[in-house]
Amino acid sequence: MKIKRQISNKTLLRISTQFGFLLLFFALFLFGLEGVKFFFYTDPLILVTNLISTGEITLLFLLAIIPLTLTFLFGRFFCGWVCPFGAINQFFSWLFRKSNKSKTNLKRNLLSVKYFILPGVVAASLLGVQIWNWLEPYSLLTRSMVTLFPAGLILNNTILPILDSGRELTGEKLMLFPYFISGLFFFLLFMNFYMKRFFCNVLCPLGALYGLISRFSLINLSTAPSCNDCLQCGRNCTYYGNPSDEYLKSECLLCYNCENNCPSGSVETSFDKKIKKEVKPLDIGRRKAIGSIFAGIATAAIIKSEAKGKGKKRSDFIRPPGALEEENFLERCVRCGQCVQSCPTGFIQSANLENGIENLWTPVLSAATGYCQFECNKCTPVCPTGALQKLTLQEKKTYKLGTAIINKNLCFTYAEGFTCTVCYDKCPLKDKAIKQRETDVWNYMGKEMRVKQIYIDTDYCNGCGLCEYVCPRTDEAAIVVTSESEFRRTSNLLL
């Protein structure tokens, strides 16, 4: 007998709220990146891990106290009503409902996984390693959207800047590794085919934090005496439980699907610390929790030792404007990719494994894909944690990213013996950081020629990368920007 499902006002309100926050997130992402920061400010896990790793607090992160307080009252409502990534997973769970509906058993072992991840990532922050950002829902969603909506696609109607460049951007020069991020994103969505809200139930460390608090919340779902134990209430439960005999407060997202499916209207909501029918909570286990903590510390130590053992020089990559000193930068950066998306020329890219595991998905600058526009200041205001401190346009204009260096074995004015003025002409600085001087040289044909050789005013150069981007050599740029003499500042966000 097919039971007609009635959608309650609570469910309609929940769906409207989910859609509203999801729409707000995408609107801010596509047209006003600076506003996306407020989603990060409501994340208590960022508040905790940044406090542990840096000993500092950004004032706006105190907004995270609001959802924490509401969780004590209403349980894990945030995951079911507010989280944009949760809403996307909810939609795909509904899309794959014919498959995952047949898997109705409560999977306690899988539900417990996120509670082992949580202490591990918090412990790793003791060593200043923010590995949890790989799974934090806001960071994961934002990073994925950055690869799906490349820099400038919305704001400037172009993926790469329109600029006459003699070099073609080949696949080797483009940093393609970040597209693995979107692959991970789609993989997590596809896993909803096998289990409803797979990421939320199994992997999300923020969901685990809210779940721990929800165990002590006031709100409860239960069944009235009129319940005939038909268990229809569990048909669409997001964690495969039900309010009758398998109710887990830590996993309940207050979606109210159980209330909609109950044919006798026996599902009740009450504000009481005690549950009418005692249900065994998830067995996290003290030993497993301690093991997770040591695993997190060990992982952080390995990442730190890998960075030192690899011997990677800082000159191998440079950071965007406003970057803190490297150690403080890595402690704060949540790998959200907002600075990457905000860059209209594609100069800011996500670091790949070549830069080391600790730098993975952090922002680095690549003159193969873009350059720093002199009149642009879009990247520093969007950083939610202050890893990139906000600069005024005037401050950014005088900010030194690094210094351009000439490879005399490649530069036409040195190696080939003829005049090339492309980088000199394109230098955006008023008095030109790239200078010219007339010199007698022997050209590639063995004839003595008088050419205008270029050289760098290293004190004046701001490392914008435009010279490297426009270099007409097709094999390798003859002028490159390194982190030499870069300006990095210390944090001033201490509360």
N, C-alpha and C positions, 0 to 999 in steps of 0.2 A: 504494500500500500504506500503510495507516494504521498508524503506529507507536504502540504503547501507551506512555504516559508514566508513568515511575516517579518518585514524589516521594521525594527523599532525606531523610535525617534533618537534614541541614544546612538544607534548605529549610523543613522543618517548624519547626526552631528559629528560623529567620529570621522566618517568619510569626507565630510565637508572640511573639517579641520585639517585632515591629512592632505587633501588636495590644495587647500589654501596655503599651508606651509611649503608644500612642494612647489607650487606656482611662484610663491614669494622667493624661494631659493633660486629658481632658474631665472626669474626676472632680475634679481640682484646680480646673479652671475653673468648674465649676458649683457646687461646694460648699466650696471653700477656695482662693480666688483667690491668697492670699499664697504658696501653694506653687508656683504656675505660674512664679514668679520663677526657680526653680532651673533650668528649661529655658533661660531667657535667660542664666543664669550660665555655661552650658556652650557659649555661642556665641562663638568666637574673633573673629568679625568685629565684634561689639559691643565686645569688649575692645580691639581695634585702633583702631576709628574713634573711640571715646570717649576713648582715650588721646591720639590725634592732635588731636582737637578741643578737649579740655579740659586736657590735660596731667596728668590725674588718673586714678587707678585705684581702683575699688571692690574691696575684698579678695576678695569672693566670686566676682568675675569671673575670678580666677586658676584657678577650676575648669575654665575652657576649655582649660587646658594638657593636661588629661587626654585629651579626644578628639583633640587635636592629636597627642599622643604616640602614641596608639593608631592613628592614621591612618598614621604612619610605619611601623608594623608591619603593619597589616591592610588598608591602602588605604582607599578611600572607603566604608567599612562604615557610617559614621554615617548617610549618606543612605538606605541600603537597609535598615538594621536599627533605627534609633533615631528619626529625624525623624518627628513626627506628621503633618506636612503631606505628607511623602514617602509615608507609608503611605496617606493618602487618595488621592493621585495614583496610587499603585500599584493601589489598588482600582478606580478609574475606568478605568485602562488595561486592567485585566482585564475590566471591564464592557463596554468598547468593543473588545474583542480581535478581533472579527470584522472590524472596519474597519481598525484600525491594524496588524493582522497582515499585511495585504496590502502594506504599505509597508515593505519589508525592506531598502532600501538605506541604507548608512551615510551620514548627512548631516553631513559634517564642517563645512560652513559654519554650519549651525544650532547644532551642538554648540559652536562657537567663540564664539558670541554672548556667553555669560555671562562669558567671559574678557576681553571688552572692557568689559563692565559693571563688573566688579570693580575695575580700577584707576581707573575714573571715579568711583565712589562713595567710594573711599578718598581720592582726591585732593580731592573736594568737602569732606571732613571737615577738610581743612586750613584752610578758611574757616569752619568751624563749622556747615556745612550737612549735615544727616543725611538726604540724599535716598535713601540706600540702604535706609532703613527701609521705604520703599514696597514693596520687593521682598524684604526679609528674611523667611524662612519663618515664624518664630515670631510676629513682629509682624503679618504679613499674616493668618495663621490666627487670631490672637487678635482682631484688629480685626473680621474677618469674623464670628466667633462672637458678638461684642458686638452686632452688628446683628441676628443671628438669634435671640439670647437676650437681650432687652432687660433693662435694669436692674430688679432686683427680681423677675423672672419666676420664678426658682427659689427664692431665699432668702425672699421675702415673698409668693409666690403672687399677685403683682399687677404690672402693667406700670407704672402710675403710682400715686402715693400716694393713699390715700383721704382726701380733705380737702375740706371744703365751700368751693368757690371759685365766685365769681360769673362768672368769665370762662371761655369755652369755649376749648379748645386746638385751634385751627384748623391746617390744613396749613401756613399761612404762618408760624405761630409755632413750629411744630415744626421742628427742623433735619433736613430730609429728605435732605440731600446725603450724609450718611454711608451711606445705603443703597446708594449707588453702590459702596461697598466690597464689599458682599455680591455685587453684580452682577459686579464684577471677579473675585471668588472663584469664582463659578459659571462665568464665562467661561474661567478658567484650567483648571477641571476639565473643561469641555467640550472644550478643545483636546486632551485625551487621546484624543479621537475620531480626530484626525489624526496624532498622534504620541505614542507611549508616554512617560509621565512628562514631558510637554511643559515644564512649569515647571522641573522639576529639570534637564532636559537643556539647556534653552535660556536661561532667564532667571535662575536662582537664583545670586546672588553668593556665598552661603555654600557652595553646591555647587562653585563655581569655586575657592574657596579650598582646599577639601578636595581638589579635583581636581588642583591644582598640587602639593600635598604628596604625593598618591597616586602621582604619576609616579616618586617616589623610594622608594616603599614596598618592603618585602621580599617581600610575597606576590605570587604570579603564578598565572594560569590558563594552561594550555597543553594540547596534545593529545599523546597517546602514539603510538608508532609504529603501533599497531593502527588508527589513524584512517584511514578510507577517503574522507575529504573529501566526505561526503554533505551537510555543512553544516546538518544537523538541529539542531546545537547553537545555531544563531543564530535559530531560529524564534521564541523568546520572549525574546530578549535585550532588556533595557530601553533600550539605546542603539543597537540594530540592528547590533551587531557580532557577533563570535564569537571563541572562544579559538583558532581555527584560523589564520585569515589576516587577521582584522581585530580584533585584541585591543588595546584602548586602556585602559591601567591607570587613566588619569585619569577615565574614564567608567564603569568597571566598579563596580557597587554590591554585588558579591558576593551576588547573589540566587540563584545556582546553578541557574537555569533551564536553562543550557546542559548541566549535568551530568545533569539530569532527562531532557532530550530526546535525549541521545546514545544511539543504539541499541547501540553496542559498548562503552560505558563507558570511552571513551578520554579523557575530560576529567580532567585532573590539577590538583591544587593543590600548589604548592611554595613554600618560603620561600627565595628566591634573588633577588638584585638584578638578574640578567640574565634576559631573556626568550629562550626557546629559538629562537623565530622573530622576527627583527627586524621591527617594524611601525612605520611612519612615524607619529609623534605628531601631534596637532593642530597646524596651522600658525597660531600666534597672530600672529606677526610683530612685530618690534620697532617698526616705524613705526606699525602699528595700535595697539599698546599705548601708545606715546607720544601718539598722537592721542586715545586714550581718556582719558588723564590730563588733557590740555589741555581736552577736552570737559567733563570733570567739573568742573574749575576754572572754566571759562567758565559752565557751568550754575549753579554756586554763586554766582558773581559776579552773574549776571542775577537770581537769586532775591533776593540781598541788595539789589541796586539797586532791584528792584521793590518791596521792602518800604519802602525809604526814599522812593522816588519817589511811592508811593501816598499818603504822608502820613497813614497810618492812625494815629489816636490810640490810646494805650494804654487810654484810658477806654472804648473801644468794646467791650472784653471783659475779663473777669477770670479768674484762674486758680484752681484748687482749693487747698485748705489745704496748707501745707508747700512751696509752689512756690518754686524758687530765683529769683534775679534773672533777668530775661527772657532776656538773652543766654546765660547759663549754663544756663537751663532749656531753651532751644531746642537747645543743643549736646548735652544729655543725653537729652532725650525721644526714645524710640524709636517713638512713635506706636502703641503696642501696644493701647491702649484698655482696659486692665485697670481703671483708675480709673473709666472710664465705666461699665463693667459692675458695678462694686462699689457704685456710688451707689444706694441704695434708693429715692430719690425721682426720679431722672432729672435732677438738677440739673447734673451733669457731662455735657457733650455733646462730640462730636468737631467741631472747627472745620471750616468749609467754605471755599470759595474766597473768600468775602467777607472773610475774615480774612487773606487773602494766601496765596501759595503756600508760604512758609516756615512758616506756622502750620497748614497743612493737616493734619488728623487729630490735631492736638494737643488736649489737653483744655481746654475753656472752660466757663464757667458760664452757664446759661440759666435765669432765673427764670420763663420761659414754660412750662417743662416740669417744674420742681421747685424745691426749696429745700434748704438745708443743715440737716439735723437736728441739734439741739443736742447730743443724747446719742450721736451717731454718729461713728465714727472709722475707717470701713472703707476709705477711699480711699488714705490715705498709706502703710499698710503694704504695699500690693500693687505699688507702683512698683519695677521691677527695677533702675533705674539711679540712683535718688536724685534725679531731676528734681523729684519730690515727696518731700521728706525726711520720715521717719517722725516723727509727733507722738503723744505720749500723749493720752489723752482730755482731760485737764486742759489741756494745751498747746493742743489744738485748740479748746477752748471759749473761750480768750482770744485766739485767732488772728484777726487782722483781715483779712478778705477784701477789703473795700472799705467804702464808705459809701453809705447810702441818701440819695437826693435827691428832694425833692418838686417835682412840676410843678404850680405853682399855677394854671395855666390849665386843668388837668384835675381836680385834687382837688376833691371835692364840698364840703369845708369851706372852700374858697377861691372856686372858680369858680361853684358853685351856691348857696352860702350855706345849707347845712343840715348837721347833725352826722352824721358817718360815723365809726365806731369800729372798723371791721374790722381794719385793720392794727395799731391800738393793742392790740386784744384778743388778736391772734395773736402779737405780739412775744414770743419765747421767753425773753428776758433777764429776770432777776429784778426789776430796777428799771426795766425798760422803756426801750429806746433811743428809742422813739416816745413823745413827751409830748403833753399836751393843755393848751390854755389857752382860757379863755372870752373871746370877742371879739365886738363888735358889727359886723355886716356887712350889706350890702344883698344880698338873695337874687335869684334869677333872675326873680322876679315883681316886683321893685322895692320890696320891703318890707324894713325894717330888722329883723334877727333877731339874737338872741344865740346863738352856736354855739360848740362846742368845736373849735377849730382844732388840727390836729396840727402838730408840728414835731419835728425830729430832734436828739437829743443826739449830735452827730457824733463826739465822743470815745469814747462808750460803744458806739455801733453797731458790730457786727462784720461787717456785710455778708452776713448769712445768706440774704437774698433772700426770706424768707417773706412779708414785707410786700408785695413786688411780686407774688408768686405769688397772694396772696389778695385783691388789690385788686379791688373789685366792678365796676369799670368794664369794659364789654364791648368797647370799641374799643381802648383802649390804657391800660396801667397808669399811674396818676397818681403812683406812687412807684416809683423804679427804683434799682438798685444799680450803682454804677460803681466803678472801681478807685481812686477818690480815697482817699488815706491807707492804701492796702493795705500789708500787711507782707510783704516778700520778703526772704529770707535768702541769704547766700552759701554755697557748698559747703564742707563740712568733711571731704570724703572723700579727701583727698590721702594717698597711701601713702608 
